[in-house]
């Protein structure tokens, strides 16, 4: 399993690199702290995985990183995504390292 830190994600996004971030938190979590990234709740990944661009490198983000590991495993083993990463620290890491203006209720 591969991991990427929030700062590296931000740098790649600013360069418009071949990277897509998927936020897998539940609807209520996303509404409390909207990242603006593609939102597909963890429980919907198996029916909505075709919305994820396979040709891009995918970073999976959750609250702290644990749920993201399960989704990365699913995407790699069941759906054969070649380039999937877990965002270290999830939204908490993003807030700490990249965007402290985001607030979680």
Buried (B, 14 or more C-beta within 10 A) or exposed (E): EEBBBBBBBBEBBEEEEEBBBBBBBBEEBBEBBEBEBBBBBBEEBEEEBEEBEBEBBBBBBBBBBEBBBBBBBBBBEEBEBEBBBBBBBBBBBBBEBBEEEBEEE
